[in-house]
Amino acid sequence: MKTGISLMTLLLTGSLCARSQKKFAKVDVADFKPTVCAIDSSATAEYIYRIGSTEYYYAEGHFYIKTEIKTRIRVLKDDGKDAANVAILYYSNPKRPVTENDRIQNLTATAYNLVDGKVVKTSMPSKYIFKETVNEKSERLKFSVPDVKVGTIIEYKYTHISEGYHNIDTWYSQQEYPVQYSFYTITIPQYFKFHVEETGFQHSNTTRKPVDMVFNVQGNVLKTAGERITTEAENLKAVKDESFVWCPKTYSHHIAFELYGIDIPGAVYKDYTSSWNSVRKTLAEEGGYRKCLSMKNPYSEEMKQLGLDGMSATKKASTLFGFIQKKLKWNGDYKLVADNPNKAVKNGKGSNAELNFIYMSMLREAGINCTPLLLCLRNRGRLPLTYPSIDKLHTFVVAFSDENGALFFADCSAEYGDVNVLPLNLLAEGVLYENGITNIDSQVFDLAAIRGHAAKTVIRCGINPEGDLVGTKNNTCTGILAEMFKKEYHEMEDSLALIEKIEKWGDCKLQSYSVKNVDGTGLSSTEQYRFTKSLGKSGDRLYVNPMVFADERKNYFINPTRDMPVEFSNLQNTEIKSSILIPEDYEIEEIPAGKYLSFKDGELEAKIDIKQQGRLITTVYDFNVNNSFILATDYAELQKFWTDLLDINSLKIVLKKKA
Amino acid sequence: MKKKNIFALALLAFAVPAVLCAQVQYDVQSIPDSLKKNAFSVVRSYDVDVDASARNESAVHFRRVVTILNKKGLDHSGWHRVYDKFSFLSSFSGKAYDAQGNVIQKIKQKDLRTTAVSSNLASDNVHYYYDCDVLSYPFTIEYEWTEKSRGGYIDFPVFTPMKFSHQSMQKATYQITASPKVEVLRYESPSKMNCDIQETAKGKTYKWTFPAHRHLVDEDYIDDDDMRYPMIVAEPSEFSIGGSTGSLKSWEEFGKWYWQLAEGRDVLPKEEIAKVNSLTADCKTDLDKIKALYKYLGEKTRYVNISLGLGGWQPMSATEVSRTGFGDCKGLANYMQALLKQVGIKSYQVVISTEDENLLKDFPNMHQLNHVVLYIVRPDDKFILMDCTCPQLPLGFIHSSIAGHECLLVTPDGGKLIRLPDYSASESRENLCADVKIGSDGSGRLTFSCDHFGRRYSRTFGLAREDKGEQKKVVRRWISLDDATVADVAVNDFSEEEKPHLLVKCDMTVVYGKMNGSRMFLRCNPFRSFSVPRFRNERTSPIVIGSSYSYSDTVRISIPDDMKIEALPMPVKEESEFGSFSFSAVPDGNVVTVVSAMECRKGKHDISKKDDFLKYMEKRSKAYGATIVLVKK
């Protein structure tokens, strides 16, 4: 492919500070001095720098983007040698012409070692570069830099050429190793309108400046305006996996781009995502939403047999949801668009988008206002904070309003779900496709804020002559807790595995076990069992946990510090009511006092009340998660709350045998 | 017109029975209840036909039909094969049937997806797979495909008709037709399966027919080596692949092939020879030389796997490893062997399994072997074993993935089966000593030291190379107290000692006692806890304890001055064929000394001992979970 005479007037070095220029100089002896990463002493390797620059050029009738990447890494420990193994992912579809696929060019890699006080350079031969097919649309270029040891400085650079001028890769300043210096620059011609959003907790220096650009378009010089965006950051910590985080990349420092319009002189302006209305328009026209949202209800006749007349909107919606779950199966795919939902009717299965469109056709026929709520899957990030987006939309759930204009949600991927009972991965912020179905003055809704997820437990037991607790436990779950319970129940290998799990969890023996409402949809399900549980004994004393079975037992927050927020899966309420009848020949020697705990004015709260009435001890325990997002700055306070919560869960009543 | 009608009728006459046949054949109702009960799927039939009548090439035809009974069996419904430079998929088709046996879906080769993704730097492997998307249960899925060799082959496909836990089987057949010059070696499970051998025009045909088999369930304390699932492993007595020929008649012969694969690949570049000579110039003994070169190996090399062509078996040349500084297990072993040879030290490559403790008796095969280490010859029949992919380990230390494993020593005279030493319980031990002084609110300072030997060292030695922050995080997880902060940790790796060990010392602030009104509850030993397994009533497999190890713990608890002991757990001692444990909590003034010791013994026990085993495990779990109760004076 011929490259046109590009380009831009970008002068890379001119935009850098003097200290940064040092980084790009040849590797010298002084560069080998540091043997520990100043940012994080546990780091096995560190990026000395990561530099990227993206430019547009014109050739063979259209624009291309060319991104040059330069990286220098220092290996600090044995495990850091893995930094020498690199894989570059790029778009490649064998069904398309070669020129339409991405290309990785000019790849060079070098290892620098200090040998007898001198810098020795080892270049990577091309025979250690390999191509690997990932799937129908992508490949990886893999290479391994030779002669890498502890102390080696690795350098590699390459150019990534893409025809996808509308698609600029997000630049992640933070990486799997600490980064001393990160620099990225891009110059975008004014024809291409991009949303730009920078997020992350690390400090950076980002500038945006107008520049002049020059292109060679079929022999003619084309001058135009553009914008240069540069982001620079230093001393960045590595992104590490932490518990209770859905997508760590969300919180790492990065700059993201999304095309919202194309404005080429002489051509009609193309608007994609300049506003949420543009997104809707794109989805309506190119995403097929207009057609799908007016599709005929394929189950119109069968619907008539469901006896919906007289039901409230939510009851109708719940009934229709159950009907759909019996009729169609979810194939495991979350999609934003659906070519032809009627295909799912024919096949008996489909993506959640196909099933949701069918469900909405039924809701409409039932007189219920409904619309998609567009969202990003929780484990793949979040919707941008500052701009409308199509790129970050992965799917939608169904939003509908009741007679009072209140909003409810459902998704047909939830085999055991119901109205307002959605899979955890969908409990994200979403945007209504259509306004006006609700009197709530907002188009953004956070599904993680849905309430109604609860576990209510009632335990009745006594103490037998052997000093064991004997009794029954009845647990009713509602909302998402019911959905999770049903899923787990059905995924258990067999009844033995289920019994084993409960006995292990409860440190007890089961005499009987039964469940209700574990099949299909529905807002609640119940399990009940008879149990025997040994008590702590010593001489003439017995030690009893007033809750019988502790709710929370594990301290998830033992790391001394935390960089990322804590994302609980959902809001929920746990209530345990227990009553223990003590034997006639025993008396209570000590009974713990009730306690109340609160984190940040009730964002998390727990309480326990223990009362005695004659031989009966009754306990009421409540634990409420009222906010599922806890800031990293509140981590120490969270640790304290959680430790106190575990203390409540391990209280003991002391019974003594009467004289 | 009439003729046409007759013709059409004739067609119909043949077609209808065929259709009816398929329906009846795959009707779920026709599966015996005994096979369906508690199963997730049933293999209706699995037929494999190997045509190896042409020398050095083979074509294998497969047909597999599985009924998926419920959603739990969905994972049993997919199809996945891997091909490389020496094999390819020649044809493929599939069908799905409903519960009555009617065809509901046809699958073509173009519906297959492929990927070459691997964790290696480079590999010939291409994965072909199909994810079945039938979601109405029960249903039946049928796959039929042919694979062919290209450039020779080493063995025939391993025949495993039942691939999953909770999968029953109705019937299966495995047939191999080999040229008259090829002897087919076979390993059968269950052993002494009847193999029907016939002479045919093409050659000799070996056929096994498997009857119905109820599903098996994966359980705890099972022998991983034990071939519980029906299986045939078959291979030609002599093979040719990628221009290389060898014999599988014995482990000795197999070793010869391995030896010749590596022959001539131990040449070192001049600069490397100079380096080796300079590194060992001042070494007085062979052991000193080995140590110096081992250190050099660790500094210079790293693990990278390139498996292309014969490279799956043939080691990378020592020259290439020298130049790149990387290689896989066999490449690094070969390189180290060359370095040692340069200084006159003899060594042999050892091929081993990191998963199977025992190799199939008298049945050399490729399937079990997945790793290569180096056996360095020492005087008096001694040896030093070196895993060149893990040079951070002390020289000669045998790590837990291979300790006690049978392996193949590759010598110029052929292969020789040997067994690596294993660790006894006392050699694989942790010695823990802890002191904790508790205040009236349950908080206090806890210091402990824990020394790790043998297999326990194998699991923890990496801690010595972590930085302090990471060490603290790891050590914090060793103690199951809700509230504990590691103030300081010191890790000493005594790797140079004859029995390497890792000593960890730690200083923590803790909340050791849970306050409860006027009482305080203390865990006797917060470092250990043991769960109790549960076995199925119908289990027939022996109970297998995979390795021996021991713990010896002393925890000294200084109780607050204003509290006294209300309850102390009783001492316990238990001795059994499975192991032993003892526990005591002895007060002496304000100090309670908790001493617990446990030994776990490797062994295989008949299932009739199930109740004894479970009782032992329950007692052990209870002893280690004991608590002390203090009350205010």
Interface residues (C-beta under 8 A of the other chain):
Chain A: V36 S41 S42 K77 D78 D79 K81 D82 A84 N85 Y128 F130 E132 T133 V134 N135 E136 R140 K142 F143 S144 P146 D147 V148 K149 V150 K329 W330 N331 G332 G348 K349 H490 E491 E493 D494 L496 I499 E500 E503 K504 G536 K537 S538 G539 R541 Y543 N555 I558 N559 P560 E590 I591 P592 A593 T643 L646 D647 S650 L651 K652 V654
Chain B: N38 K71 K72 R113 T114 T115 A116 V117 S118 L121 A122 V126 D133 L135 S136 S165 H166 V217 G298 E299 K300 R302 V304 R323 T324 G325 F326 Q392 R465 E466 D467 K468 G469 E470 K472 K473 R476 R477 D482 D483 A484 T485 V486 V511 K514 M515 N516 G517 S518 R519 F521 S531 V532 R534 R536 E566 A567 L568 P569 T627 V629
